Amino acid sequence: MCLAIPMQIIEINDTMSRCHAGGIERQVSLFMLQNENIRVGDFVMVHVGYAIQKVEEQIARTAWELHEQMSELNEPS
């Protein structure tokens, strides 16, 4: 099973990008999406440092909300 995290692109340099999600920034490869029209501000699903799919903002936000809810379930009572 794979887990990908939605992140927003804040900078692009060739096939590398700097992405942001939940207060965390990461360097992310755009190599797998080089045939897509990717721009700063776009949202991508990131798995082990690679953007694997471009997604709409609402999909990214829904995924963040679900991750947050799952995290709350793991907190001790």
C-alpha positions in Angstrom: 0.0 0.0 0.0 1.3 3.4 -0.9 0.6 6.7 0.9 0.8 10.0 -1.0 0.5 13.4 0.6 -1.0 16.4 -1.2 1.4 19.3 -1.3 1.3 22.8 -3.0 4.1 23.8 -5.3 5.7 27.0 -4.2 8.8 27.0 -6.4 9.9 25.2 -9.6 13.5 24.8 -10.8 13.6 22.5 -13.9 12.3 19.1 -12.7 12.6 19.9 -9.0 10.2 21.8 -6.9 9.8 23.1 -3.4 6.4 22.1 -2.0 4.5 23.0 1.2 1.9 21.2 3.3 0.9 21.6 6.9 3.8 23.9 7.8 6.4 21.5 6.2 8.4 22.2 3.1 10.1 19.5 1.0 12.1 19.2 -2.2 10.0 17.2 -4.6 10.9 15.8 -8.0 8.5 16.6 -10.9 10.2 14.2 -13.2 7.2 11.8 -13.4 4.9 14.7 -14.4 7.2 16.3 -17.0 4.5 15.9 -19.6 2.0 17.8 -17.5 1.5 21.5 -17.4 2.7 22.1 -13.8 2.9 25.6 -12.3 3.6 27.3 -9.0 0.4 27.1 -6.9 -0.6 23.7 -8.3 -1.3 20.8 -5.9 0.4 17.4 -6.4 0.3 14.1 -4.6 3.8 13.3 -3.3 5.1 9.8 -2.6 8.7 9.3 -1.4 9.9 12.6 -2.8 8.2 12.3 -6.2 5.1 14.1 -7.4 3.0 11.3 -8.9 -0.3 13.1 -9.8 -1.6 16.7 -10.2 -4.8 17.2 -8.2 -7.4 19.9 -7.8 -7.2 22.1 -4.7 -10.4 20.8 -3.2 -9.1 17.2 -3.4 -5.9 18.2 -1.6 -7.8 20.0 1.1 -10.2 17.0 1.7 -7.2 14.7 2.0 -5.5 17.1 4.5 -8.8 17.1 6.6 -8.9 13.3 6.5 -5.3 13.0 7.6 -6.0 15.4 10.4 -9.0 13.4 11.6 -7.0 10.1 11.5 -4.2 11.8 13.6 -6.8 12.9 16.2 -8.0 9.3 16.5 -4.4 8.2 17.5 -4.1 10.8 20.3 -4.4 9.4 23.8 -7.6 10.3 25.6 
